[in-house]
Amino acid sequence: MNEWMAMTSGFLAGAAAAVFFVASLWWTTVRLPASHQPWLLLGGGALLRMTVVLGILAALARSGDWRILVAAAAGFALIRTVGVCTIAQRDKSFQLAPAQNPPAKTLRPGSEP
């Protein structure tokens, strides 16, 4: 039973890291156009996100059980995917793919592509 608690905590820690990652990435991209020094905001935000996520993973790695890291990676991947899809649905300026494809050209016999 103790193993399940450890893996559940690893999953929840990975999920918490993903929530922080997605929220801080969204915060950075929203404020980027109005920033006077966008390179500083972009670089500082990326450095902060990497530091926090890697710090959480390093703390979990100190347990010595690789299964906890796998559970954390699964939690991170799941919440990150759900978070990006949720933001894409709510914010119309953030599109994962173009909403409409341009009409395909029809080729007639004897015409070049």
TORZAZA-993073 format. One record per atom (N, C-alpha, C, O, CB): residue number from 1; residue in one letter; chain; z, y, x. Coordinates in nm, 3 decimals. Each point is the difference from the previous one (the first is absolute). Last residue first. Glycine has a CB too. Layout:
BEGIN
   zase   guza   doti         Z         Y         X
    NUM      a      A         Z         Y         X
...
//
This chain:
BEGIN
   zase   guza   doti         Z         Y         X
    113      p      A    -6.220     2.194     0.069
    113      p      A     0.143     0.024    -0.029
    113      p      A     0.050     0.129     0.058
    113      p      A     0.117     0.033    -0.016
    113      p      A    -0.083    -0.275     0.012
    112      e      A    -0.554     0.166    -0.159
    112      e      A     0.088    -0.030     0.112
    112      e      A     0.144     0.027    -0.039
    112      e      A     0.027     0.086    -0.084
    112      e      A    -0.210    -0.030     0.246
    111      s      A    -0.253    -0.218    -0.484
    111      s      A     0.078     0.114     0.049
    111      s      A     0.093    -0.043     0.111
    111      s      A     0.041    -0.116     0.006
    111      s      A    -0.053     0.224    -0.231
    110      g      A    -0.280    -0.411    -0.023
    110      g      A    -0.078     0.088     0.087
    110      g      A     0.076     0.120     0.050
    110      g      A    -0.051     0.073     0.085
    110      g      A    -0.146    -0.146    -0.206
    109      p      A     0.375    -0.148    -0.317
    109      p      A    -0.090    -0.070     0.093
    109      p      A    -0.084     0.101     0.078
    109      p      A    -0.061     0.091    -0.057
    109      p      A     0.053    -0.292    -0.097
    108      r      A     0.473     0.373    -0.001
    108      r      A    -0.122    -0.043    -0.069
    108      r      A    -0.088    -0.073     0.101
    108      r      A     0.008     0.026     0.120
    108      r      A     0.004     0.169    -0.285
    107      l      A     0.543    -0.087     0.116
    107      l      A    -0.119    -0.007     0.083
    107      l      A    -0.116    -0.052    -0.085
    107      l      A     0.011    -0.096    -0.076
    107      l      A     0.128     0.057     0.285
    106      t      A     0.340     0.313    -0.318
    106      t      A    -0.085    -0.115    -0.033
    106      t      A    -0.126     0.008     0.086
    106      t      A    -0.063     0.105     0.010
    106      t      A     0.152    -0.115    -0.249
    105      k      A     0.435     0.192     0.318
    105      k      A    -0.142     0.034    -0.010
    105      k      A    -0.078    -0.126    -0.033
    105      k      A     0.024    -0.108     0.054
    105      k      A     0.002     0.299     0.113
    104      a      A     0.494    -0.090    -0.314
    104      a      A    -0.085    -0.066     0.099
    104      a      A    -0.145     0.042    -0.021
    104      a      A    -0.046     0.018    -0.113
    104      a      A     0.205    -0.215     0.125
    103      p      A     0.285     0.499    -0.135
    103      p      A    -0.096    -0.096    -0.054
    103      p      A    -0.090    -0.056     0.110
    103      p      A    -0.042     0.072     0.091
    103      p      A     0.046     0.048    -0.311
    102      p      A     0.496     0.029     0.338
    102      p      A    -0.126     0.065    -0.034
    102      p      A    -0.099    -0.104    -0.052
    102      p      A     0.006    -0.117     0.039
    102      p      A     0.035     0.295     0.137
    101      n      A     0.482    -0.241    -0.254
    101      n      A    -0.100    -0.026     0.103
    101      n      A    -0.128     0.073    -0.038
    101      n      A    -0.035     0.006    -0.118
    101      n      A     0.138    -0.232     0.173
    100      q      A     0.429     0.337    -0.177
    100      q      A    -0.132    -0.033    -0.051
    100      q      A    -0.094    -0.022     0.118
    100      q      A    -0.001     0.077     0.097
    100      q      A     0.041     0.058    -0.308
     99      a      A     0.417    -0.067     0.301
     99      a      A     0.010    -0.042    -0.139
     99      a      A    -0.136    -0.043    -0.055
     99      a      A    -0.010    -0.097    -0.075
     99      a      A     0.203     0.253     0.044
     98      p      A    -0.027    -0.199     0.554
     98      p      A    -0.065     0.093    -0.091
     98      p      A     0.002    -0.055    -0.143
     98      p      A    -0.018    -0.119    -0.023
     98      p      A    -0.130     0.200     0.211
     97      a      A     0.545    -0.227     0.121
     97      a      A    -0.143    -0.025     0.001
     97      a      A    -0.064     0.101    -0.095
     97      a      A     0.066     0.048    -0.093
     97      a      A    -0.036    -0.297     0.147
     96      l      A     0.424     0.291     0.037
     96      l      A    -0.023    -0.108     0.095
     96      l      A    -0.148    -0.029     0.015
     96      l      A    -0.045    -0.040     0.108
     96      l      A     0.267    -0.056    -0.166
     95      q      A     0.022     0.573    -0.079
     95      q      A    -0.080    -0.111    -0.050
     95      q      A    -0.018    -0.104     0.110
     95      q      A    -0.035     0.034     0.113
     95      q      A    -0.084     0.120    -0.273
     94      f      A     0.390     0.321     0.004
     94      f      A     0.015    -0.109     0.097
     94      f      A    -0.073    -0.121    -0.056
     94      f      A     0.049    -0.064    -0.092
     94      f      A     0.175     0.153     0.176
     93      s      A    -0.191     0.305    -0.337
     93      s      A    -0.066     0.043     0.123
     93      s      A     0.006    -0.106     0.108
     93      s      A    -0.072     0.008     0.099
     93      s      A     0.130     0.226    -0.157
     92      k      A     0.156    -0.283    -0.373
     92      k      A    -0.146    -0.018    -0.009
     92      k      A    -0.073     0.047     0.126
     92      k      A    -0.115    -0.039     0.021
     92      k      A     0.135     0.066    -0.267
     91      d      A     0.482    -0.232     0.143
     91      d      A    -0.061     0.119     0.061
     91      d      A    -0.150    -0.020     0.005
     91      d      A    -0.050    -0.085     0.074
     91      d      A     0.258     0.130     0.064
     90      r      A     0.053    -0.392    -0.327
     90      r      A     0.061     0.123    -0.051
     90      r      A    -0.071     0.126     0.049
     90      r      A    -0.016     0.095    -0.076
     90      r      A     0.232    -0.215     0.066
     89      q      A    -0.348    -0.322     0.155
     89      q      A    -0.020     0.011    -0.144
     89      q      A     0.053     0.131    -0.054
     89      q      A    -0.058     0.056    -0.093
     89      q      A     0.072    -0.303     0.077
     88      a      A     0.045     0.142     0.475
     88      a      A    -0.143     0.015    -0.028
     88      a      A    -0.026     0.013    -0.149
     88      a      A    -0.093     0.072    -0.039
     88      a      A     0.042    -0.204     0.244
     87      i      A     0.489     0.039    -0.056
     87      i      A    -0.038     0.138     0.033
     87      i      A    -0.146     0.023    -0.033
     87      i      A    -0.035     0.107    -0.052
     87      i      A     0.208    -0.099     0.234
     86      t      A    -0.020    -0.444    -0.233
     86      t      A     0.064     0.088    -0.099
     86      t      A    -0.037     0.145     0.025
     86      t      A    -0.032     0.074    -0.093
     86      t      A     0.221    -0.236     0.071
     85      c      A    -0.331    -0.162     0.334
     85      c      A    -0.075    -0.013    -0.125
     85      c      A     0.058     0.090    -0.109
     85      c      A    -0.075     0.056    -0.080
     85      c      A     0.017    -0.291     0.141
     84      v      A     0.285     0.214     0.350
     84      v      A    -0.130     0.065     0.019
     84      v      A    -0.082    -0.008    -0.129
     84      v      A    -0.065     0.098    -0.037
     84      v      A     0.070    -0.156     0.283
     83      g      A     0.410    -0.167    -0.245
     83      g      A     0.017     0.145     0.011
     83      g      A    -0.132     0.073     0.014
     83      g      A    -0.021     0.102    -0.064
     83      g      A     0.241    -0.143     0.166
     82      v      A    -0.210    -0.434    -0.097
     82      v      A     0.030     0.051    -0.134
     82      v      A     0.013     0.152     0.002
     82      v      A    -0.047     0.067    -0.091
     82      v      A     0.163    -0.284     0.034
     81      t      A    -0.173     0.005     0.471
     81      t      A    -0.119    -0.017    -0.082
     81      t      A     0.021     0.057    -0.140
     81      t      A    -0.086     0.071    -0.052
     81      t      A     0.026    -0.276     0.184
     80      r      A     0.430     0.200     0.156
     80      r      A    -0.101     0.093     0.049
     80      r      A    -0.126    -0.007    -0.083
     80      r      A    -0.058     0.103    -0.034
     80      r      A     0.153    -0.123     0.263
     79      i      A     0.249    -0.290    -0.314
     79      i      A     0.035     0.134    -0.048
     79      i      A    -0.101     0.104     0.047
     79      i      A    -0.031     0.093    -0.074
     79      i      A     0.273    -0.159     0.073
     78      l      A    -0.301    -0.381     0.155
     78      l      A    -0.006     0.005    -0.146
     78      l      A     0.025     0.142    -0.051
     78      l      A    -0.077     0.050    -0.081
     78      l      A     0.154    -0.288     0.072
     77      a      A    -0.036     0.150     0.474
     77      a      A    -0.139    -0.007    -0.044
     77      a      A    -0.011     0.012    -0.151
     77      a      A    -0.090     0.068    -0.051
     77      a      A     0.037    -0.211     0.248
     76      f      A     0.488     0.128    -0.004
     76      f      A    -0.071     0.122     0.040
     76      f      A    -0.142    -0.001    -0.054
     76      f      A    -0.045     0.100    -0.057
     76      f      A     0.185    -0.085     0.264
     75      g      A     0.118    -0.402    -0.271
     75      g      A     0.049     0.111    -0.082
     75      g      A    -0.071     0.130     0.031
     75      g      A    -0.033     0.076    -0.090
     75      g      A     0.253    -0.188     0.079
     74      a      A    -0.318    -0.257     0.281
     74      a      A    -0.051    -0.023    -0.135
     74      a      A     0.046     0.111    -0.094
     74      a      A    -0.079     0.048    -0.082
     74      a      A     0.080    -0.297     0.122
     73      a      A     0.166     0.252     0.397
     73      a      A    -0.143     0.033     0.001
     73      a      A    -0.062    -0.019    -0.138
     73      a      A    -0.085     0.078    -0.042
     73      a      A     0.073    -0.144     0.283
     72      a      A     0.458    -0.067    -0.182
     72      a      A    -0.010     0.145     0.007
     72      a      A    -0.146     0.046    -0.001
     72      a      A    -0.034     0.099    -0.064
     72      a      A     0.250    -0.092     0.191
     71      a      A    -0.128    -0.468    -0.106
     71      a      A     0.039     0.051    -0.131
     71      a      A    -0.011     0.152    -0.004
     71      a      A    -0.045     0.057    -0.100
     71      a      A     0.200    -0.254     0.068
     70      v      A    -0.224    -0.010     0.443
     70      v      A    -0.112    -0.032    -0.089
     70      v      A     0.030     0.052    -0.141
     70      v      A    -0.089     0.053    -0.066
     70      v      A     0.033    -0.259     0.205
     69      l      A     0.397     0.245     0.180
     69      l      A    -0.110     0.093     0.028
     69      l      A    -0.120    -0.025    -0.088
     69      l      A    -0.067     0.094    -0.042
     69      l      A     0.147    -0.078     0.277
     68      i      A     0.278    -0.313    -0.263
     68      i      A     0.042     0.129    -0.055
     68      i      A    -0.108     0.105     0.025
     68      i      A    -0.026     0.084    -0.086
     68      i      A     0.269    -0.144     0.124
     67      r      A    -0.293    -0.367     0.148
     67      r      A    -0.027    -0.002    -0.144
     67      r      A     0.041     0.131    -0.066
     67      r      A    -0.059     0.041    -0.100
     67      r      A     0.090    -0.289     0.101
     66      w      A     0.054     0.144     0.464
     66      w      A    -0.135     0.052    -0.026
     66      w      A    -0.031     0.004    -0.149
     66      w      A    -0.085     0.078    -0.043
     66      w      A     0.012    -0.168     0.264
     65      d      A     0.549     0.133     0.048
     65      d      A    -0.069    -0.091    -0.092
     65      d      A    -0.134     0.060    -0.037
     65      d      A    -0.006     0.107    -0.061
     65      d      A     0.225    -0.194    -0.028
     64      g      A     0.118     0.309     0.364
     64      g      A    -0.050    -0.118     0.070
     64      g      A    -0.074    -0.098    -0.087
     64      g      A    -0.049    -0.101     0.051
     64      g      A     0.234     0.130     0.102
     63      s      A     0.036     0.433    -0.198
     63      s      A     0.066    -0.116    -0.062
     63      s      A    -0.045    -0.130     0.067
     63      s      A     0.074    -0.099    -0.002
     63      s      A    -0.060     0.224    -0.215
     62      r      A    -0.196     0.307     0.322
     62      r      A     0.122    -0.033     0.074
     62      r      A     0.074    -0.119    -0.060
     62      r      A     0.087    -0.059     0.065
     62      r      A    -0.069     0.298     0.001
     61      a      A    -0.404    -0.034    -0.268
     61      a      A    -0.035    -0.096     0.105
     61      a      A     0.124    -0.040     0.081
     61      a      A     0.001    -0.108     0.060
     61      a      A    -0.231     0.208    -0.048
     60      l      A     0.255     0.237    -0.348
     60      l      A    -0.012    -0.133    -0.060
     60      l      A    -0.029    -0.105     0.106
     60      l      A     0.043    -0.115    -0.013
     60      l      A    -0.123     0.219    -0.200
     59      a      A     0.095     0.343     0.348
     59      a      A     0.134    -0.040    -0.043
     59      a      A    -0.002    -0.139    -0.064
     59      a      A     0.092    -0.079     0.019
     59      a      A    -0.032     0.321    -0.055
     58      a      A    -0.470    -0.051     0.155
     58      a      A     0.076    -0.036     0.120
     58      a      A     0.141    -0.044    -0.036
     58      a      A     0.054    -0.093     0.060
     58      a      A    -0.191     0.255     0.074
     57      l      A    -0.140     0.006    -0.477
     57      l      A    -0.046    -0.132     0.044
     57      l      A     0.075    -0.046     0.126
     57      l      A     0.030    -0.119     0.014
     57      l      A    -0.257     0.168    -0.112
     56      i      A     0.317     0.382    -0.062
     56      i      A     0.046    -0.099    -0.098
     56      i      A    -0.041    -0.140     0.044
     56      i      A     0.080    -0.093    -0.007
     56      i      A    -0.097     0.264    -0.178
     55      g      A    -0.143     0.182     0.444
     55      g      A     0.145    -0.012     0.015
     55      g      A     0.059    -0.102    -0.097
     55      g      A     0.088    -0.077     0.037
     55      g      A    -0.081     0.314     0.039
     54      l      A    -0.464    -0.122    -0.107
     54      l      A     0.026    -0.087     0.115
     54      l      A     0.148    -0.016     0.028
     54      l      A     0.043    -0.105     0.048
     54      l      A    -0.259     0.177     0.047
     53      v      A     0.093     0.222    -0.442
     53      v      A    -0.042    -0.137    -0.033
     53      v      A     0.025    -0.095     0.117
     53      v      A     0.051    -0.110    -0.021
     53      v      A    -0.225     0.203    -0.134
     52      v      A     0.269     0.370     0.223
     52      v      A     0.088    -0.058    -0.103
     52      v      A    -0.038    -0.145    -0.028
     52      v      A     0.087    -0.087    -0.003
     52      v      A    -0.056     0.315    -0.098
     51      t      A    -0.301     0.015     0.404
     51      t      A     0.135    -0.017     0.053
     51      t      A     0.092    -0.067    -0.101
     51      t      A     0.075    -0.091     0.035
     51      t      A    -0.110     0.293     0.106
     50      m      A    -0.409    -0.083    -0.268
     50      m      A     0.002    -0.114     0.092
     50      m      A     0.140    -0.026     0.052
     50      m      A     0.041    -0.116     0.012
     50      m      A    -0.276     0.167     0.053
     49      r      A     0.173     0.328    -0.341
     49      r      A    -0.023    -0.124    -0.075
     49      r      A     0.008    -0.122     0.091
     49      r      A     0.065    -0.099    -0.034
     49      r      A    -0.210     0.225    -0.127
     48      l      A     0.172     0.300     0.366
     48      l      A     0.119    -0.028    -0.079
     48      l      A    -0.016    -0.131    -0.077
     48      l      A     0.092    -0.082    -0.001
     48      l      A    -0.047     0.328    -0.018
     47      l      A    -0.418    -0.088     0.256
     47      l      A     0.105    -0.042     0.093
     47      l      A     0.129    -0.036    -0.074
     47      l      A     0.066    -0.098     0.033
     47      l      A    -0.167     0.246     0.144
     46      a      A    -0.256     0.031    -0.425
     46      a      A    -0.034    -0.135     0.047
     46      a      A     0.108    -0.053     0.094
     46      a      A     0.037    -0.117    -0.007
     46      a      A    -0.283     0.171    -0.016
     45      g      A     0.287     0.392    -0.126
     45      g      A     0.019    -0.094    -0.110
     45      g      A    -0.028    -0.143     0.042
     45      g      A     0.074    -0.092    -0.037
     45      g      A    -0.135     0.272    -0.122
     44      g      A    -0.025     0.164     0.468
     44      g      A     0.144    -0.015    -0.022
     44      g      A     0.030    -0.099    -0.112
     44      g      A     0.093    -0.080     0.010
     44      g      A    -0.061     0.312     0.070
     43      g      A    -0.486    -0.118     0.006
     43      g      A     0.059    -0.076     0.111
     43      g      A     0.149    -0.025    -0.018
     43      g      A     0.048    -0.110     0.027
     43      g      A    -0.220     0.208     0.120
     42      l      A    -0.051     0.169    -0.471
     42      l      A    -0.057    -0.134     0.001
     42      l      A     0.063    -0.087     0.110
     42      l      A     0.038    -0.114    -0.025
     42      l      A    -0.253     0.208    -0.066
     41      l      A     0.337     0.362     0.067
     41      l      A     0.048    -0.071    -0.119
     41      l      A    -0.050    -0.144    -0.001
     41      l      A     0.076    -0.091    -0.031
     41      l      A    -0.072     0.308    -0.095
     40      l      A    -0.162     0.063     0.464
     40      l      A     0.142    -0.024     0.020
     40      l      A     0.059    -0.077    -0.118
     40      l      A     0.082    -0.091     0.019
     40      l      A    -0.067     0.300     0.119
     39      w      A    -0.463    -0.071    -0.159
     39      w      A     0.013    -0.104     0.103
     39      w      A     0.146    -0.034     0.025
     39      w      A     0.033    -0.116     0.026
     39      w      A    -0.246     0.195     0.080
     38      p      A     0.089     0.283    -0.400
     38      p      A    -0.014    -0.134    -0.059
     38      p      A     0.015    -0.112     0.102
     38      p      A     0.046    -0.109    -0.035
     38      p      A    -0.196     0.208    -0.134
     37      q      A     0.301     0.413     0.113
     37      q      A    -0.022    -0.087     0.116
     37      q      A    -0.013    -0.144    -0.050
     37      q      A     0.095    -0.078     0.010
     37      q      A     0.034     0.236     0.144
     36      h      A    -0.081     0.171    -0.473
     36      h      A    -0.056     0.088     0.103
     36      h      A    -0.029    -0.078     0.128
     36      h      A    -0.088     0.039     0.078
     36      h      A     0.213     0.155    -0.176
     35      s      A    -0.124    -0.387    -0.427
     35      s      A     0.076     0.012     0.123
     35      s      A    -0.071     0.092     0.099
     35      s      A    -0.123     0.000     0.010
     35      s      A     0.215    -0.230    -0.046
     34      a      A    -0.235     0.067    -0.413
     34      a      A     0.064     0.132     0.006
     34      a      A     0.074     0.023     0.131
     34      a      A     0.057     0.107     0.019
     34      a      A    -0.036    -0.115    -0.265
     33      p      A    -0.251    -0.414     0.149
     33      p      A    -0.096     0.111    -0.013
     33      p      A     0.063     0.138     0.013
     33      p      A    -0.067     0.092     0.047
     33      p      A    -0.066    -0.239    -0.193
     32      l      A     0.419    -0.255     0.169
     32      l      A    -0.092     0.020     0.112
     32      l      A    -0.096     0.116    -0.019
     32      l      A    -0.018     0.078     0.094
     32      l      A     0.036    -0.319    -0.052
     31      r      A     0.324     0.037    -0.349
     31      r      A     0.028     0.127     0.067
     31      r      A    -0.097     0.033     0.114
     31      r      A     0.005     0.109     0.056
     31      r      A     0.231    -0.144    -0.116
     30      v      A    -0.268    -0.374    -0.191
     30      v      A     0.000     0.107    -0.100
     30      v      A     0.018     0.136     0.067
     30      v      A    -0.061     0.098    -0.041
     30      v      A     0.155    -0.257    -0.130
     29      t      A    -0.070    -0.237     0.433
     29      t      A    -0.137     0.031    -0.040
     29      t      A    -0.007     0.110    -0.105
     29      t      A    -0.099     0.073    -0.006
     29      t      A     0.038    -0.307     0.058
     28      t      A     0.490     0.079     0.100
     28      t      A    -0.076     0.062     0.109
     28      t      A    -0.139     0.041    -0.046
     28      t      A    -0.045     0.111     0.029
     28      t      A     0.174    -0.249     0.136
     27      w      A     0.145    -0.102    -0.464
     27      w      A     0.054     0.134     0.021
     27      w      A    -0.080     0.074     0.107
     27      w      A    -0.030     0.119    -0.015
     27      w      A     0.258    -0.200    -0.052
     26      w      A    -0.330    -0.372    -0.007
     26      w      A    -0.046     0.083    -0.112
     26      w      A     0.047     0.144     0.019
     26      w      A    -0.077     0.094    -0.020
     26      w      A     0.081    -0.295    -0.134
     25      l      A     0.155    -0.109     0.462
     25      l      A    -0.144     0.019     0.019
     25      l      A    -0.058     0.088    -0.111
     25      l      A    -0.082     0.088     0.027
     25      l      A     0.067    -0.312     0.088
     24      s      A     0.464     0.095    -0.147
     24      s      A    -0.018     0.101     0.105
     24      s      A    -0.148     0.024     0.031
     24      s      A    -0.039     0.111     0.034
     24      s      A     0.261    -0.177     0.062
     23      a      A    -0.112    -0.267    -0.415
     23      a      A     0.045     0.131    -0.048
     23      a      A    -0.020     0.108     0.106
     23      a      A    -0.043     0.111    -0.032
     23      a      A     0.210    -0.225    -0.114
     22      v      A    -0.265    -0.336     0.259
     22      v      A    -0.097     0.052    -0.097
     22      v      A     0.040     0.139    -0.048
     22      v      A    -0.084     0.089    -0.012
     22      v      A     0.031    -0.322    -0.060
     21      f      A     0.351     0.011     0.370
     21      f      A    -0.130     0.019     0.063
     21      f      A    -0.098     0.067    -0.096
     21      f      A    -0.064     0.099     0.034
     21      f      A     0.107    -0.299     0.110
     20      f      A     0.386     0.067    -0.304
     20      f      A     0.008     0.117     0.087
     20      f      A    -0.136     0.032     0.060
     20      f      A    -0.040     0.117     0.005
     20      f      A     0.279    -0.172     0.047
     19      v      A    -0.215    -0.334    -0.299
     19      v      A     0.019     0.115    -0.090
     19      v      A     0.009     0.128     0.082
     19      v      A    -0.063     0.100    -0.034
     19      v      A     0.182    -0.246    -0.134
     18      a      A    -0.135    -0.255     0.406
     18      a      A    -0.131     0.032    -0.058
     18      a      A     0.011     0.118    -0.095
     18      a      A    -0.091     0.084    -0.004
     18      a      A     0.023    -0.323     0.026
     17      a      A     0.462     0.067     0.168
     17      a      A    -0.081     0.063     0.105
     17      a      A    -0.136     0.041    -0.055
     17      a      A    -0.052     0.106     0.036
     17      a      A     0.171    -0.242     0.139
     16      a      A     0.160    -0.110    -0.457
     16      a      A     0.053     0.136     0.018
     16      a      A    -0.078     0.075     0.108
     16      a      A    -0.026     0.120    -0.014
     16      a      A     0.253    -0.200    -0.057
     15      a      A    -0.331    -0.372     0.004
     15      a      A    -0.043     0.078    -0.116
     15      a      A     0.049     0.145     0.011
     15      a      A    -0.074     0.093    -0.033
     15      a      A     0.077    -0.302    -0.107
     14      g      A     0.140    -0.097     0.466
     14      g      A    -0.142     0.028     0.015
     14      g      A    -0.054     0.083    -0.114
     14      g      A    -0.083     0.088     0.021
     14      g      A     0.059    -0.300     0.104
     13      a      A     0.465     0.067    -0.159
     13      a      A    -0.010     0.097     0.109
     13      a      A    -0.146     0.037     0.026
     13      a      A    -0.032     0.116     0.023
     13      a      A     0.243    -0.208     0.080
     12      l      A    -0.124    -0.247    -0.416
     12      l      A     0.038     0.132    -0.053
     12      l      A    -0.004     0.108     0.108
     12      l      A    -0.035     0.114    -0.029
     12      l      A     0.179    -0.229    -0.140
     11      f      A    -0.228    -0.332     0.299
     11      f      A    -0.105     0.045    -0.092
     11      f      A     0.031     0.139    -0.053
     11      f      A    -0.088     0.086    -0.003
     11      f      A     0.043    -0.324    -0.061
     10      g      A     0.373     0.033     0.327
     10      g      A    -0.116     0.036     0.080
     10      g      A    -0.114     0.052    -0.085
     10      g      A    -0.064     0.099     0.034
     10      g      A     0.131    -0.269     0.132
      9      s      A     0.313     0.000    -0.383
      9      s      A     0.029     0.129     0.062
      9      s      A    -0.114     0.046     0.089
      9      s      A    -0.031     0.119     0.005
      9      s      A     0.273    -0.172    -0.012
      8      t      A    -0.282    -0.368    -0.182
      8      t      A    -0.009     0.101    -0.106
      8      t      A     0.031     0.137     0.057
      8      t      A    -0.067     0.098    -0.033
      8      t      A     0.133    -0.268    -0.139
      7      m      A    -0.010    -0.196     0.456
      7      m      A    -0.143     0.026    -0.023
      7      m      A    -0.021     0.103    -0.111
      7      m      A    -0.093     0.080     0.006
      7      m      A     0.041    -0.313     0.070
      6      a      A     0.494     0.097     0.018
      6      a      A    -0.056     0.068     0.117
      6      a      A    -0.147     0.032    -0.021
      6      a      A    -0.045     0.109     0.036
      6      a      A     0.211    -0.226     0.111
      5      m      A     0.052    -0.137    -0.475
      5      m      A     0.053     0.138    -0.001
      5      m      A    -0.058     0.079     0.117
      5      m      A    -0.034     0.118    -0.014
      5      m      A     0.247    -0.197    -0.096
      4      w      A    -0.311    -0.377     0.087
      4      w      A    -0.071     0.073    -0.106
      4      w      A     0.047     0.144    -0.007
      4      w      A    -0.080     0.090    -0.024
      4      w      A     0.053    -0.302    -0.104
      3      e      A     0.246    -0.079     0.426
      3      e      A    -0.136     0.028     0.046
      3      e      A    -0.078     0.081    -0.104
      3      e      A    -0.074     0.092     0.035
      3      e      A     0.077    -0.303     0.100
      2      n      A     0.432     0.048    -0.237
      2      n      A     0.006     0.115     0.089
      2      n      A    -0.140     0.038     0.051
      2      n      A    -0.028     0.118     0.021
      2      n      A     0.261    -0.187     0.046
      1      m      A    -0.162    -0.323    -0.328
      1      m      A     0.000     0.120    -0.082
      1      m      A     0.000     0.126     0.086
      1      m      A    -0.056     0.102    -0.039
      1      m      A     0.176    -0.228    -0.140
//
